[in-house]
């Protein structure tokens, strides 16, 4: 394994930072620092998940791809969480895919190491299962949001949630096509919604870069789903 660099601390991942000293010591000797560029696939549907990932500055999209190639995001994971929950839930694979939508770095952990630690540490079990509940809330709320709220509301909520997760949140590298794929809508719908938000002064957009100018304005445009997920994550956020 690659040793942990002093310039890149795994403690930037709040889930790892919340572990007891004993649990963190056990895992940290096996953590491997990894670069996670935009567009990197961490696992595909039905694949054996070999590694769990703890994003630090990167953000990962969990999404489902239909047989026709259409896709939609079910949840996002940033420095608050872990990608690869099927490893400790016993499934070993999942029907969803995991792709990096905001490049950065993180740490990965071999599945057997995580499984063994989970089986033998009640304190680690508590932290990971509480995070699972928050993740499930996000997935359920996302399904309701797609069904009942406008593209403008969805886009506003997605941008704010991504902004919250970013270490340097001023600008997102994001094309309208990628946004359309993440939200499961036509590109034209994203163009129209982004145009409205730009006209309001909440964002500015150029050549695949979106700058958030008014976070409060975006929060007002977002539906209640953003706050529901955020409050549940904060309620279940692990603490020492």
C-alpha positions as CSV (number, residue, x, y, z in Angstrom):
1,X,0.0,0.0,0.0
2,X,1.0,3.6,-0.6
3,X,1.8,5.3,2.6
4,X,-0.4,8.2,3.7
5,X,1.1,11.5,2.5
6,X,1.3,14.3,5.0
7,X,0.1,16.7,2.3
8,X,-3.1,14.7,1.8
9,X,-4.8,13.7,5.1
10,X,-7.6,11.1,5.2
11,X,-9.0,13.1,8.0
12,X,-10.5,15.5,5.4
13,X,-13.1,12.7,5.1
14,X,-15.4,13.4,8.0
15,X,-16.5,9.8,8.3
16,X,-12.9,8.7,8.8
17,X,-12.2,11.6,11.1
18,X,-15.1,10.6,13.3
19,X,-13.8,7.1,14.0
20,X,-12.4,6.1,17.4
21,X,-8.7,6.1,17.6
22,X,-8.7,2.3,17.6
23,X,-10.8,2.0,14.5
24,X,-8.9,4.6,12.6
25,X,-5.6,3.0,13.5
26,X,-6.8,-0.3,12.1
27,X,-8.0,1.2,8.9
28,X,-5.3,3.8,8.3
29,X,-2.5,1.3,7.9
30,X,-4.4,-0.1,4.8
31,X,-5.7,3.2,3.3
32,X,-4.3,4.0,-0.1
33,X,-4.2,7.6,-1.4
34,X,-5.8,7.8,-4.9
35,X,-6.3,10.6,-7.5
36,X,-9.9,10.7,-8.6
37,X,-10.2,12.6,-11.9
38,X,-13.4,13.8,-13.3
39,X,-15.2,11.0,-15.2
40,X,-13.4,8.1,-13.4
41,X,-15.6,5.0,-13.0
42,X,-15.2,3.5,-9.5
43,X,-17.5,0.5,-10.2
44,X,-20.1,-0.5,-12.7
45,X,-23.5,-2.3,-12.2
46,X,-23.2,-5.9,-11.2
47,X,-19.4,-5.8,-10.7
48,X,-17.7,-7.2,-7.6
49,X,-16.8,-4.0,-5.6
50,X,-13.1,-4.5,-4.8
51,X,-12.5,-1.2,-2.9
52,X,-14.4,1.2,-0.7
53,X,-13.6,4.9,-1.4
54,X,-13.5,7.7,1.0
55,X,-13.6,11.0,-1.0
56,X,-11.7,14.0,0.4
57,X,-11.8,16.7,-2.3
58,X,-13.6,14.7,-4.9
59,X,-17.4,14.1,-5.3
60,X,-18.9,10.8,-6.6
61,X,-22.2,10.3,-8.3
62,X,-24.1,7.1,-7.7
63,X,-26.4,6.6,-10.7
64,X,-28.4,4.0,-12.6
65,X,-28.0,3.4,-16.3
66,X,-30.9,1.9,-18.3
67,X,-30.5,-0.6,-21.2
68,X,-31.1,2.3,-23.6
69,X,-28.1,4.2,-22.1
70,X,-30.1,6.8,-20.2
71,X,-29.0,7.5,-16.7
72,X,-30.0,9.4,-13.5
73,X,-28.2,10.1,-10.3
74,X,-29.6,8.5,-7.1
75,X,-27.2,10.0,-4.7
76,X,-24.0,12.0,-4.4
77,X,-21.1,11.2,-2.0
78,X,-18.4,13.7,-1.0
79,X,-16.1,14.1,2.0
80,X,-19.0,13.2,4.3
81,X,-19.2,9.6,3.3
82,X,-18.0,6.4,1.7
83,X,-18.5,4.8,-1.7
84,X,-18.9,1.0,-1.7
85,X,-21.5,0.4,1.0
86,X,-22.4,-3.0,-0.5
87,X,-19.1,-4.3,0.8
88,X,-20.1,-4.1,4.5
89,X,-23.9,-4.6,3.8
90,X,-23.1,-8.1,2.4
91,X,-24.2,-7.6,-1.2
92,X,-20.7,-7.3,-2.7
93,X,-22.2,-5.7,-5.8
94,X,-24.9,-3.2,-6.7
95,X,-27.1,-2.3,-9.7
96,X,-25.8,1.3,-9.7
97,X,-22.6,2.8,-11.1
98,X,-20.2,5.1,-9.3
99,X,-18.5,7.9,-11.3
100,X,-16.5,10.9,-10.2
101,X,-18.3,14.1,-11.2
102,X,-15.9,16.5,-9.4
103,X,-12.3,15.6,-9.6
104,X,-10.0,15.5,-6.6
105,X,-8.5,12.8,-4.4
106,X,-9.5,10.4,-1.8
107,X,-8.5,7.1,-0.1
108,X,-9.5,3.6,-0.9
109,X,-9.6,0.5,1.2
110,X,-9.6,-3.1,0.2
111,X,-13.0,-4.8,0.6
112,X,-11.6,-7.6,2.8
113,X,-10.0,-5.2,5.2
114,X,-13.3,-3.3,5.5
115,X,-15.4,-6.4,5.9
116,X,-13.1,-7.8,8.7
117,X,-13.0,-4.5,10.5
118,X,-16.8,-4.1,10.3
119,X,-17.4,-7.6,11.6
120,X,-15.2,-7.1,14.6
121,X,-15.9,-3.5,15.6
122,X,-19.3,-2.5,17.0
123,X,-18.2,1.2,17.0
124,X,-17.3,1.1,13.3
125,X,-20.6,-0.7,12.6
126,X,-22.5,2.1,14.3
127,X,-20.8,4.8,12.2
128,X,-21.2,3.1,8.9
129,X,-24.9,2.0,9.5
130,X,-25.8,5.6,10.5
131,X,-24.2,6.8,7.3
132,X,-26.2,4.2,5.4
133,X,-29.4,5.6,6.8
134,X,-28.5,9.1,5.6
135,X,-27.6,7.7,2.2
136,X,-30.9,5.9,2.0
137,X,-32.7,9.1,2.8
138,X,-31.0,10.8,0.0
139,X,-31.9,8.1,-2.5
140,X,-35.6,8.0,-1.4
141,X,-35.8,11.8,-1.5
142,X,-34.1,11.9,-5.0
143,X,-36.8,9.6,-6.3
144,X,-39.6,11.8,-5.0
145,X,-37.8,14.9,-6.3
146,X,-37.6,13.6,-9.9
147,X,-41.3,12.8,-9.8
148,X,-42.7,15.9,-8.3
149,X,-40.4,18.9,-8.7
150,X,-39.3,21.0,-11.7
151,X,-35.9,20.8,-13.4
152,X,-35.1,24.3,-12.1
153,X,-35.8,23.2,-8.5
154,X,-33.8,20.0,-9.1
155,X,-30.8,21.8,-10.6
156,X,-30.8,24.4,-7.9
157,X,-30.8,21.7,-5.2
158,X,-28.1,19.7,-6.9
159,X,-25.8,22.8,-7.4
160,X,-26.2,23.8,-3.7
161,X,-25.5,20.2,-2.5
162,X,-22.4,20.0,-4.7
163,X,-21.4,23.5,-3.5
164,X,-21.7,22.3,0.1
165,X,-19.4,19.4,-0.6
166,X,-16.6,21.3,-2.4
167,X,-13.5,22.5,-0.6
168,X,-13.1,25.3,-3.1
169,X,-16.7,25.9,-4.0
170,X,-16.6,28.9,-6.3
171,X,-16.6,27.1,-9.6
172,X,-17.7,23.7,-10.9
173,X,-16.3,22.0,-13.9
174,X,-19.6,20.7,-15.3
175,X,-21.1,20.5,-18.9
176,X,-24.8,20.8,-19.5
177,X,-24.7,17.4,-21.1
178,X,-23.3,15.9,-17.9
179,X,-25.8,17.7,-15.8
180,X,-28.6,16.4,-18.0
181,X,-27.3,12.8,-17.6
182,X,-27.1,13.2,-13.8
183,X,-30.6,14.6,-13.5
184,X,-32.1,12.2,-16.1
185,X,-33.5,15.0,-18.3
186,X,-33.0,16.4,-21.8
187,X,-30.1,18.8,-22.3
188,X,-32.6,21.4,-23.5
189,X,-34.3,21.3,-20.1
190,X,-30.9,22.0,-18.4
191,X,-30.2,24.8,-20.8
192,X,-33.6,26.4,-20.0
193,X,-33.3,26.0,-16.2
194,X,-29.7,27.2,-16.1
195,X,-30.7,30.2,-18.2
196,X,-33.3,31.1,-15.6
197,X,-30.9,30.8,-12.7
198,X,-28.3,32.8,-14.6
199,X,-30.8,35.6,-15.3
200,X,-31.6,35.7,-11.6
201,X,-27.9,36.2,-10.9
202,X,-27.6,33.0,-8.9
203,X,-25.0,31.4,-11.3
204,X,-22.9,32.2,-14.3
205,X,-22.0,29.7,-17.0
206,X,-19.3,29.5,-19.6
207,X,-17.7,26.7,-21.5
208,X,-18.5,23.9,-19.1
209,X,-17.8,25.9,-16.0
210,X,-20.6,26.9,-13.6
211,X,-19.8,29.6,-11.0
212,X,-22.1,29.9,-8.0
213,X,-22.7,33.6,-7.4
214,X,-25.5,33.5,-4.9
215,X,-25.8,30.4,-2.7
216,X,-28.8,31.8,-0.7
217,X,-30.6,32.5,-4.0
218,X,-30.1,28.9,-5.1
219,X,-31.4,27.6,-1.8
220,X,-34.5,29.6,-2.3
221,X,-35.0,28.1,-5.8
222,X,-34.4,24.6,-4.6
223,X,-37.3,22.4,-3.4
224,X,-37.6,21.0,0.1
225,X,-35.6,17.9,-0.8
226,X,-32.3,19.7,-0.4
227,X,-33.1,20.6,3.2
228,X,-34.6,17.2,4.1
229,X,-31.4,15.4,3.0
230,X,-29.1,18.0,4.6
231,X,-30.9,17.9,8.0
232,X,-30.9,14.1,8.0
233,X,-27.2,14.0,7.2
234,X,-26.4,16.4,9.9
235,X,-28.6,14.5,12.4
236,X,-26.9,11.2,11.6
237,X,-23.4,12.7,11.1
238,X,-20.9,10.6,13.1
239,X,-19.2,12.2,16.1
240,X,-16.6,10.9,18.5
